[in-house]
Amino acid sequence: MPLTTLIESLERLDEAHLRMLDLAAVKKQTIMDNKVNGLIDIMNQESKLMKQIGILEEARSEAAYAYIQSVGIRSNLQLNLTELTRLVFDPEDKMRLQHIQQKLSDTLHRLKHANDLNQKLIEQSLSFIDYSLDLLVGRPNQEFTYHHPSDKSSGSARPGIFDARG
């Protein structure tokens, strides 16, 4: 039955996105612990999972098309789940489809929130690294050419807080 195939493909998609959500939680802790190698491993796992999600999404699309064909629509429409639900007349099947739609939607919203948080953490880490480098290296507009000590026209005070000549 095409509708059962569609619902099963949606459940597999939800499971894959839940695994992405688990990886996002591990990624958050890895970012906060500043473990670069762990972050690379997680990103590799995410890449593999994204390929799997792409395959699952293609299977979902094919199952949706098969269902549309089974109800007598001979078009190549790309309907979303809400539109597909309108084509289901059995109340039990309609409820199953709406349930998995809501479950998948909730998972995707949670995943988006986790990804947004991880992006902000990475941006903060990069800002902190940039700030730390500025402190270590000095001001970027600081002149590094030689000026005679009696030359007051350089307009720049000596860097540092300790004056050994005093």
ROSE-4610 file (N, C-alpha, C; in Angstrom, 1 decimal, always signed):
// ROSE-4610
residu = [M/M/M/P/P/P/L/L/L/T/T/T/T/T/T/L/L/L/I/I/I/E/E/E/S/S/S/L/L/L/E/E/E/R/R/R/L/L/L/D/D/D/E/E/E/A/A/A/H/H/H/L/L/L/R/R/R/M/M/M/L/L/L/D/D/D/L/L/L/A/A/A/A/A/A/V/V/V/K/K/K/K/K/K/Q/Q/Q/T/T/T/I/I/I/M/M/M/D/D/D/N/N/N/K/K/K/V/V/V/N/N/N/G/G/G/L/L/L/I/I/I/D/D/D/I/I/I/M/M/M/N/N/N/Q/Q/Q/E/E/E/S/S/S/K/K/K/L/L/L/M/M/M/K/K/K/Q/Q/Q/I/I/I/G/G/G/I/I/I/L/L/L/E/E/E/E/E/E/A/A/A/R/R/R/S/S/S/E/E/E/A/A/A/A/A/A/Y/Y/Y/A/A/A/Y/Y/Y/I/I/I/Q/Q/Q/S/S/S/V/V/V/G/G/G/I/I/I/R/R/R/S/S/S/N/N/N/L/L/L/Q/Q/Q/L/L/L/N/N/N/L/L/L/T/T/T/E/E/E/L/L/L/T/T/T/R/R/R/L/L/L/V/V/V/F/F/F/D/D/D/P/P/P/E/E/E/D/D/D/K/K/K/M/M/M/R/R/R/L/L/L/Q/Q/Q/H/H/H/I/I/I/Q/Q/Q/Q/Q/Q/K/K/K/L/L/L/S/S/S/D/D/D/T/T/T/L/L/L/H/H/H/R/R/R/L/L/L/K/K/K/H/H/H/A/A/A/N/N/N/D/D/D/L/L/L/N/N/N/Q/Q/Q/K/K/K/L/L/L/I/I/I/E/E/E/Q/Q/Q/S/S/S/L/L/L/S/S/S/F/F/F/I/I/I/D/D/D/Y/Y/Y/S/S/S/L/L/L/D/D/D/L/L/L/L/L/L/V/V/V/G/G/G/R/R/R/P/P/P/N/N/N/Q/Q/Q/E/E/E/F/F/F/T/T/T/Y/Y/Y/H/H/H/H/H/H/P/P/P/S/S/S/D/D/D/K/K/K/S/S/S/S/S/S/G/G/G/S/S/S/A/A/A/R/R/R/P/P/P/G/G/G/I/I/I/F/F/F/D/D/D/A/A/A/R/R/R/G/G/G]
num = [1/1/1/2/2/2/3/3/3/4/4/4/5/5/5/6/6/6/7/7/7/8/8/8/9/9/9/10/10/10/11/11/11/12/12/12/13/13/13/14/14/14/15/15/15/16/16/16/17/17/17/18/18/18/19/19/19/20/20/20/21/21/21/22/22/22/23/23/23/24/24/24/25/25/25/26/26/26/27/27/27/28/28/28/29/29/29/30/30/30/31/31/31/32/32/32/33/33/33/34/34/34/35/35/35/36/36/36/37/37/37/38/38/38/39/39/39/40/40/40/41/41/41/42/42/42/43/43/43/44/44/44/45/45/45/46/46/46/47/47/47/48/48/48/49/49/49/50/50/50/51/51/51/52/52/52/53/53/53/54/54/54/55/55/55/56/56/56/57/57/57/58/58/58/59/59/59/60/60/60/61/61/61/62/62/62/63/63/63/64/64/64/65/65/65/66/66/66/67/67/67/68/68/68/69/69/69/70/70/70/71/71/71/72/72/72/73/73/73/74/74/74/75/75/75/76/76/76/77/77/77/78/78/78/79/79/79/80/80/80/81/81/81/82/82/82/83/83/83/84/84/84/85/85/85/86/86/86/87/87/87/88/88/88/89/89/89/90/90/90/91/91/91/92/92/92/93/93/93/94/94/94/95/95/95/96/96/96/97/97/97/98/98/98/99/99/99/100/100/100/101/101/101/102/102/102/103/103/103/104/104/104/105/105/105/106/106/106/107/107/107/108/108/108/109/109/109/110/110/110/111/111/111/112/112/112/113/113/113/114/114/114/115/115/115/116/116/116/117/117/117/118/118/118/119/119/119/120/120/120/121/121/121/122/122/122/123/123/123/124/124/124/125/125/125/126/126/126/127/127/127/128/128/128/129/129/129/130/130/130/131/131/131/132/132/132/133/133/133/134/134/134/135/135/135/136/136/136/137/137/137/138/138/138/139/139/139/140/140/140/141/141/141/142/142/142/143/143/143/144/144/144/145/145/145/146/146/146/147/147/147/148/148/148/149/149/149/150/150/150/151/151/151/152/152/152/153/153/153/154/154/154/155/155/155/156/156/156/157/157/157/158/158/158/159/159/159/160/160/160/161/161/161/162/162/162/163/163/163/164/164/164/165/165/165/166/166/166]
x = [+0.8/+0.0/+0.9/+0.7/+1.5/+1.5/+0.4/+0.3/+1.2/+1.2/+2.0/+3.5/+3.8/+5.2/+5.6/+4.7/+4.9/+5.1/+4.3/+4.4/+5.7/+6.0/+7.3/+8.5/+8.5/+9.6/+9.7/+8.5/+8.5/+9.0/+8.7/+9.3/+10.8/+11.3/+12.7/+13.4/+12.8/+13.3/+13.3/+12.3/+12.3/+13.4/+13.6/+14.7/+16.0/+16.2/+17.5/+17.7/+16.6/+16.8/+17.0/+16.4/+16.6/+18.1/+18.7/+20.2/+21.0/+20.5/+21.2/+21.0/+19.9/+19.7/+20.6/+20.8/+21.8/+23.2/+23.5/+24.9/+25.0/+23.9/+24.0/+24.2/+23.7/+23.9/+25.4/+25.9/+27.3/+28.2/+27.8/+28.6/+28.6/+27.5/+27.5/+28.5/+28.5/+29.5/+30.9/+31.1/+32.4/+32.9/+32.0/+32.4/+32.7/+31.9/+32.2/+33.5/+33.8/+35.1/+36.3/+36.0/+37.1/+37.9/+37.2/+37.8/+37.7/+38.7/+38.7/+38.6/+39.4/+39.3/+38.0/+37.4/+36.0/+35.0/+35.2/+34.3/+34.4/+35.6/+35.8/+35.1/+35.3/+34.6/+33.1/+32.6/+31.1/+30.7/+31.4/+31.0/+31.1/+32.0/+32.1/+30.9/+30.5/+29.3/+28.0/+28.0/+26.8/+26.8/+27.9/+28.0/+27.4/+27.8/+27.3/+25.8/+25.3/+23.9/+23.1/+23.7/+23.0/+22.8/+23.8/+23.7/+22.6/+22.5/+21.4/+20.1/+20.0/+18.7/+18.3/+19.3/+19.0/+18.4/+18.9/+18.4/+17.0/+16.8/+15.5/+14.4/+14.9/+14.0/+13.6/+14.5/+14.1/+13.1/+13.3/+12.3/+11.0/+11.0/+9.7/+9.0/+9.7/+9.2/+8.6/+9.3/+8.8/+7.5/+7.5/+6.3/+5.1/+5.4/+4.3/+3.7/+4.6/+4.2/+3.4/+3.8/+3.1/+1.7/+1.6/+0.3/-0.6/-0.1/-0.9/-1.4/-0.6/-1.0/-2.1/-1.9/-2.9/-4.3/-4.4/-5.7/-6.3/-5.6/-6.2/-5.7/-4.8/-4.3/-3.1/-3.3/-2.2/-1.4/-1.0/-0.1/+1.2/+2.1/+3.5/+3.6/+2.6/+2.5/+3.5/+4.1/+5.0/+4.2/+3.3/+2.5/+3.2/+3.0/+3.5/+2.6/+3.0/+2.3/+0.9/+0.7/-0.6/-1.6/-1.1/-1.9/-2.2/-1.2/-1.4/-2.4/-2.4/-3.4/-4.8/-5.0/-6.4/-6.9/-5.9/-6.3/-6.5/-6.3/-6.5/-7.9/-8.7/-10.1/-10.4/-9.5/-9.7/-9.2/-10.1/-9.8/-8.5/-8.4/-7.2/-5.9/-5.9/-4.8/-4.4/-5.5/-5.3/-4.6/-5.1/-4.5/-3.1/-2.8/-1.4/-0.5/-0.9/-0.2/+0.0/-1.0/-0.9/+0.0/+0.0/+0.8/+2.3/+2.6/+4.1/+4.5/+3.6/+3.9/+4.2/+3.4/+3.6/+4.9/+5.2/+6.4/+7.6/+7.6/+8.7/+8.9/+7.8/+7.9/+8.6/+8.2/+8.7/+10.2/+10.6/+12.0/+12.8/+12.3/+13.0/+13.1/+12.1/+12.2/+13.3/+13.3/+14.3/+15.7/+15.8/+17.1/+17.6/+16.7/+17.0/+17.5/+16.8/+17.1/+18.5/+18.8/+20.1/+21.2/+21.0/+22.0/+22.2/+21.2/+21.3/+22.2/+21.9/+22.7/+24.2/+24.4/+25.8/+26.5/+25.8/+26.4/+26.8/+25.9/+26.3/+27.5/+27.6/+28.7/+30.0/+29.9/+31.1/+31.5/+30.5/+30.8/+31.5/+31.0/+31.6/+33.0/+33.2/+34.6/+35.5/+35.1/+35.9/+36.2/+35.2/+35.4/+36.4/+36.3/+37.2/+38.6/+38.8/+40.1/+40.7/+39.8/+40.3/+40.7/+39.9/+40.2/+41.5/+41.7/+43.0/+44.2/+44.0/+45.1/+45.5/+44.4/+44.7/+45.4/+45.1/+45.8/+47.3/+47.5/+48.9/+49.7/+49.2/+50.0/+50.1/+49.1/+49.1/+48.1/+48.0/+47.1/+47.5/+46.5/+46.8/+47.4/+47.1/+47.5/+48.8/+49.4/+50.7/+51.8/+52.6/+53.7/+54.9/+55.5/+56.6/+57.9/+58.0/+59.2/+60.0/+61.2/+62.1/+61.9/+61.7/+61.7/+62.7/+63.5/+64.5/+63.7/+64.3/+63.6/+63.3/+64.1/+63.9/+62.8/+62.5/+61.5/+60.1/+59.5/+58.2/+57.1/+57.4/+56.4/+55.7/+56.2/+55.6/+54.2/+53.9/+52.5/+52.0/+52.8/+52.4/+53.2/+52.5/+53.1/+53.7/+54.7/+55.4/+54.4/+54.4/+53.6/+54.1/+53.2/+53.6/+53.3/+53.2/+52.9/+54.0/+55.2/+56.4/+57.4/+57.9/+58.9/+60.2/+61.2/+62.4/+63.3/+63.1/+63.9/+63.6/+62.4/+61.9/+62.8]
y = [-1.2/+0.0/+1.2/+2.1/+3.3/+4.2/+4.4/+5.2/+4.7/+3.4/+2.8/+3.0/+2.9/+3.1/+4.6/+5.5/+6.9/+7.2/+6.6/+6.8/+6.2/+5.0/+4.4/+5.3/+5.8/+6.7/+7.9/+8.5/+9.7/+9.3/+8.1/+7.7/+7.5/+6.9/+6.8/+8.2/+9.1/+10.5/+11.1/+10.9/+11.4/+10.8/+9.5/+8.8/+9.4/+9.6/+10.2/+11.6/+12.4/+13.8/+13.7/+12.7/+12.6/+12.3/+11.5/+11.2/+12.5/+13.3/+14.6/+15.5/+15.4/+16.2/+15.7/+14.4/+13.8/+14.3/+14.3/+14.8/+16.3/+17.1/+18.5/+18.8/+17.9/+18.0/+17.7/+16.7/+16.3/+17.5/+18.0/+19.1/+20.3/+20.6/+21.8/+21.6/+20.4/+20.2/+20.2/+19.7/+19.7/+21.1/+21.9/+23.3/+24.0/+23.8/+24.5/+23.9/+22.7/+22.1/+22.4/+23.1/+23.5/+22.3/+21.2/+20.0/+20.0/+20.5/+20.7/+19.3/+18.3/+17.0/+16.4/+16.5/+16.0/+16.6/+17.9/+18.7/+18.2/+17.9/+17.3/+16.0/+15.1/+13.8/+13.9/+14.9/+15.1/+15.6/+16.5/+17.0/+15.9/+15.0/+13.8/+13.0/+12.7/+11.9/+12.6/+14.0/+14.7/+14.6/+14.7/+14.6/+13.3/+12.2/+10.9/+10.8/+11.3/+11.3/+12.2/+13.3/+14.2/+13.4/+12.6/+11.8/+10.8/+10.2/+9.2/+9.9/+11.1/+11.9/+12.2/+12.6/+12.9/+11.7/+10.5/+9.2/+9.0/+9.2/+9.0/+10.0/+11.2/+12.2/+11.9/+11.3/+10.9/+9.7/+8.8/+7.7/+8.2/+9.2/+9.9/+10.5/+11.2/+11.8/+10.8/+9.7/+8.6/+8.0/+7.8/+7.2/+8.1/+9.4/+10.4/+10.4/+10.3/+10.2/+9.0/+7.8/+6.6/+6.7/+7.3/+7.5/+8.4/+9.4/+10.3/+9.5/+8.7/+7.9/+6.9/+6.3/+5.3/+5.9/+7.2/+7.8/+8.3/+8.1/+8.5/+9.8/+10.5/+11.7/+11.4/+11.7/+11.4/+12.6/+13.3/+14.5/+14.3/+15.1/+15.0/+16.1/+16.2/+17.3/+17.0/+18.0/+17.8/+18.4/+17.6/+18.1/+18.0/+18.9/+18.8/+17.9/+17.6/+16.7/+17.1/+18.4/+18.9/+18.7/+19.0/+18.7/+17.3/+16.4/+15.0/+14.5/+15.0/+14.6/+14.8/+15.9/+16.1/+15.1/+14.3/+13.3/+11.9/+11.9/+10.6/+10.7/+9.7/+9.7/+8.8/+7.8/+6.9/+7.7/+7.8/+8.6/+8.1/+6.8/+6.2/+6.5/+6.4/+6.7/+8.2/+9.0/+10.4/+10.8/+10.2/+10.5/+10.0/+8.9/+8.4/+9.3/+9.8/+10.7/+12.1/+12.6/+13.8/+13.7/+12.6/+12.3/+12.4/+11.6/+11.6/+12.9/+13.7/+15.0/+15.9/+15.9/+16.7/+16.3/+15.0/+14.5/+15.0/+14.8/+15.3/+16.8/+17.5/+19.0/+19.4/+18.8/+19.1/+18.8/+17.6/+17.3/+18.3/+18.7/+19.7/+21.0/+21.4/+22.7/+22.6/+21.5/+21.3/+21.3/+20.6/+20.6/+22.0/+22.7/+24.1/+24.9/+24.8/+25.6/+25.2/+23.9/+23.4/+23.8/+23.8/+24.3/+25.8/+26.6/+28.0/+28.3/+27.5/+27.7/+27.3/+26.2/+25.8/+26.9/+27.4/+28.5/+29.7/+30.1/+31.2/+30.9/+29.7/+29.3/+29.4/+28.9/+28.9/+30.4/+31.2/+32.7/+33.3/+33.0/+33.5/+33.0/+31.8/+31.2/+31.9/+32.1/+32.8/+34.3/+34.9/+36.3/+36.4/+35.4/+35.3/+35.1/+34.2/+33.9/+35.2/+35.9/+37.1/+38.2/+38.3/+39.2/+38.8/+37.6/+37.1/+37.4/+37.1/+37.4/+38.9/+39.7/+41.2/+41.6/+41.0/+41.3/+40.8/+39.7/+39.1/+39.9/+40.2/+40.7/+42.3/+42.9/+44.3/+44.9/+46.2/+47.0/+46.8/+46.6/+46.4/+47.7/+48.9/+50.1/+50.6/+49.8/+50.2/+50.2/+51.2/+51.3/+50.5/+49.7/+48.9/+49.3/+50.6/+51.1/+51.9/+52.0/+52.7/+54.2/+54.8/+56.3/+56.6/+57.7/+58.2/+58.6/+58.2/+58.5/+60.0/+60.9/+62.3/+62.9/+62.1/+62.5/+62.4/+63.6/+63.6/+63.6/+63.7/+63.8/+62.5/+61.4/+60.1/+60.1/+60.9/+61.0/+59.8/+58.8/+57.6/+57.4/+57.2/+56.9/+55.5/+55.3/+54.0/+53.0/+51.8/+50.7/+50.2/+49.8/+49.2/+50.2/+49.6/+50.5/+50.7/+50.1/+50.3/+51.1/+52.2/+53.0/+52.9/+52.2/+51.9/+53.1/+54.2/+55.4/+56.3/+56.2/+57.1/+57.2]
z = [+0.0/+0.0/+0.0/-0.9/-1.1/+0.2/+0.9/+2.0/+3.2/+3.3/+4.4/+4.1/+2.8/+2.4/+2.7/+2.4/+2.7/+4.2/+5.0/+6.4/+7.0/+6.5/+6.9/+6.5/+5.3/+4.9/+5.7/+6.1/+7.0/+8.4/+8.9/+10.2/+10.1/+9.0/+8.9/+8.8/+8.1/+8.1/+9.4/+10.2/+11.6/+12.4/+12.3/+13.0/+12.7/+11.4/+10.9/+11.5/+11.5/+12.0/+13.6/+14.2/+15.7/+15.9/+15.1/+15.2/+15.0/+14.0/+13.8/+15.1/+15.7/+16.9/+18.0/+18.1/+19.1/+18.8/+17.5/+17.2/+17.5/+17.3/+17.6/+19.1/+20.0/+21.4/+21.7/+21.1/+21.3/+20.8/+19.6/+19.0/+19.9/+20.5/+21.4/+22.6/+23.2/+24.3/+23.8/+22.6/+22.0/+21.7/+21.2/+21.0/+22.3/+23.3/+24.6/+25.2/+25.0/+25.5/+24.6/+23.5/+22.6/+22.0/+21.7/+21.2/+19.6/+19.0/+17.5/+16.8/+17.3/+16.6/+16.8/+18.0/+18.2/+17.3/+17.1/+16.2/+14.7/+14.3/+13.0/+12.8/+13.8/+13.8/+13.7/+14.5/+14.5/+13.1/+12.5/+11.2/+10.1/+10.3/+9.3/+9.5/+10.7/+11.0/+10.4/+10.6/+10.1/+8.6/+7.9/+6.5/+6.0/+6.6/+6.3/+6.5/+7.6/+7.9/+7.0/+6.5/+5.5/+4.2/+3.8/+2.6/+2.7/+3.9/+4.2/+4.2/+4.7/+4.7/+3.3/+2.5/+1.1/+0.4/+0.7/+0.1/+0.6/+1.9/+2.5/+2.0/+1.8/+1.2/-0.2/-1.0/-2.3/-2.3/-1.3/-1.2/-0.7/+0.1/+0.6/-0.6/-1.5/-2.6/-3.6/-3.8/-4.6/-4.0/-2.7/-2.0/-2.1/-2.0/-2.2/-3.6/-4.6/-6.0/-6.2/-5.6/-5.8/-5.2/-4.0/-3.4/-4.2/-4.7/-5.6/-6.8/-7.4/-8.5/-8.1/-6.9/-6.4/-6.2/-5.9/-5.6/-6.9/-8.0/-9.3/-9.9/-9.3/-9.8/-10.7/-12.0/-13.0/-13.3/-12.3/-12.5/-11.8/-12.2/-11.5/-10.5/-9.7/-8.6/-7.5/-6.9/-5.8/-4.6/-4.0/-2.9/-1.6/-0.7/+0.7/+1.5/+2.7/+3.6/+3.9/+4.1/+4.4/+3.2/+2.0/+0.8/+0.6/+0.9/+0.8/+1.8/+3.0/+4.0/+3.5/+2.7/+2.2/+1.2/+0.7/-0.3/+0.4/+1.8/+2.5/+3.1/+2.8/+3.3/+4.4/+4.7/+5.8/+7.1/+8.1/+9.3/+10.0/+10.1/+10.8/+10.0/+8.7/+7.9/+8.0/+7.9/+8.0/+9.3/+10.4/+11.7/+11.8/+11.3/+11.3/+10.5/+9.3/+8.5/+9.2/+9.9/+10.6/+11.8/+12.5/+13.6/+13.2/+12.2/+11.8/+11.2/+10.6/+10.1/+11.3/+12.3/+13.5/+14.2/+14.3/+14.9/+14.2/+12.9/+12.0/+12.1/+12.1/+12.2/+13.5/+14.6/+15.9/+15.9/+15.4/+15.4/+14.6/+13.4/+12.6/+13.3/+14.0/+14.7/+15.9/+16.6/+17.6/+17.0/+15.9/+15.2/+14.7/+14.2/+13.8/+15.0/+16.1/+17.3/+17.7/+17.8/+18.2/+17.2/+15.9/+15.0/+15.1/+15.3/+15.5/+16.8/+17.8/+19.1/+18.8/+18.1/+17.8/+16.9/+16.0/+15.1/+16.0/+16.9/+17.8/+18.6/+19.1/+20.0/+19.1/+17.9/+17.0/+16.7/+16.5/+16.2/+17.4/+18.6/+19.8/+20.0/+19.7/+19.9/+18.9/+17.7/+16.7/+17.1/+17.7/+18.2/+19.3/+20.2/+21.3/+20.8/+19.8/+19.2/+18.6/+17.8/+17.2/+18.2/+19.3/+20.3/+21.0/+21.3/+21.9/+21.0/+19.8/+18.8/+18.8/+18.8/+18.8/+20.1/+21.2/+22.5/+22.4/+21.8/+21.8/+20.8/+19.6/+18.5/+18.7/+19.2/+19.3/+18.4/+18.4/+17.6/+16.1/+15.2/+13.8/+13.2/+13.7/+13.1/+13.7/+14.6/+15.2/+14.2/+14.2/+13.2/+13.7/+12.8/+13.2/+12.6/+12.2/+11.6/+12.7/+12.5/+13.4/+13.4/+14.6/+14.7/+15.8/+15.5/+16.5/+17.8/+18.9/+20.2/+20.4/+19.9/+20.1/+19.1/+18.1/+17.1/+17.7/+18.0/+18.7/+17.6/+16.4/+15.3/+15.0/+15.6/+15.3/+15.8/+16.9/+17.4/+18.1/+18.3/+19.0/+20.3/+21.3/+22.6/+22.6/+23.4/+23.5/+24.0/+23.3/+23.9/+25.2/+26.0/+27.3/+28.4/+29.6/+30.8/+31.7/+31.4/+32.3/+31.5/+32.1/+31.5/+32.3/+31.8/+32.5/+32.6/+31.8/+31.9/+33.0/+33.6/+34.6/+35.8]
